[in-house]
Amino acid sequence: MEKGTVKVKRGFMSMLKGGVIMDVTNAEQAKIAEEAGAVAVMALERVPADIRKEGGVARMAQPDKIKKIMEAVSIPVMAKARIGHYGEADIESILGEGIDCIDESEVLTPADNEHHIDKNKYKIPFVCGARNLGEALRRIEEGASMIRTKGEAGTGDINQAVYHMRTIRKEIALLTGYNEIGLYLNGHKNEKKINDETGAVENLIIWIKEEKHEFLVESIANIAGMLKLGEYYTQKGILGLEDELLKFFREKKMPVEALNSIIHERAEDTIDALIYNYFRIEEETKRDEIRENALKKIALEYGVTENLVREVANICYDKSFNTLPVVNFAAGGIATPADAILMMKLGSDGIFVGSGIFKSTNPKERAEAIVAATTYWDKPETAIELWHDLGEEMPGISSSELEEGKKMQYRGE
């Protein structure tokens, strides 16, 4: 098999799905992580909490430290490199027989404020952080084989990881909605008739057209996409997008009564009624504009190829991924088993845990409990069996209390 191809690199990272990757700073911690059931370890010079506390320039771990960690465990070993730092990536990719993955990480001090590493040039897979869909797709086009939420590493506060995951879900839903409209316009859906159940939909579209005409097609795409993606996620046991849909109605000051009327109907029927009524009410000239330009405009906005945007827009028909065409882990502030369960319920493919384990009082027990919670996220009664004698969590910092200049998530957009 040819090594270093996109298929091989993505395939390797997909083998880690459903697991926990733990930050370690020495061989002893790596052994604890492996014994607790981690699928991989991430080698660092300092865990994120210490980087925040001590300040200074955060660099890649020393090569001899990474080698000792590699020798201590049989599971994959990853290591962080600074954003844009080709030198660190070159060194890490040849250590021993080569580490298994490089994390081009905002947790370390960026080497380049304007450019990321061209990860396509390397045979080793890379993981990168993202706060939103645009960041995620840009990193994928640069060659990332895994994406993770940025969150706010070293805080023990899950708030920003949740926000980033929900943002990605919401933005995928918009692409999904435009995809549904495109399928309708290209004849892949049957022409729909109006029945008694679509009256609420027709009234909603008329209201949007009269009150917020400039948002009409985007609103239709958002609603259709959230309904479609929500149904897809619910079938997988993942949280649907009811929360995001309600927030959208409130932000746009749209009538919540209309939402209550349509949300309990079969998603496919509501989507069909939305699109049918939209084109019955809106002028015909909009058809070609939406068919040809909607996803193209988003691709230009994100700075990525239209093909990648269309691949994500087709998520509900591909059915091979939850959020992105590469595995998408949750990271940044995860400190408890409950945190892991929440992120998995939101569609994460797995979990990164940094300071949350080795800054707690009982790291071994906490590591085992977080692994169990990640594995049995949909069976909390099983996960809770290992949730005992965990000791005190890491002290933590509320992400809302951080000064803007101390937020790592804004590095490397």
Protein Blocks (a to p, Z undefined) as FASTA:
>chain_A
ZZhiaklmmmmmmmmgoiacdddfbfklmmmmmmnopabdcddfbdfklmmmngpjdddd
dfklmmmmmmmpmbdcdddddehilklmmmmmmgojbpfbdcddfkbccfbfkbccdfkl
pmbdcddddfbfklmmmmmmnopabdcdfkjghklpaklmmmmmmmmmmmmmmmmmmmmm
mmmmnopaccddddfklmmmmmmmmmmmmmmmmlmmmmmmmmmmmmmmmmmmmmnopacf
klmmmmmmmmnopafklmmmmmmpcfklmmmmmmmmmmmmmcfklmmmmmmmmmmmmmmm
nopafklmmmmmmmmmnopafkbmbdcddeehiabfklmmmmmmnopabdcdfklmmmpf
blmlmmmmmmmmmmmmmlmklmmmmmghkbpadebjafklpcfklpmklgoZZ
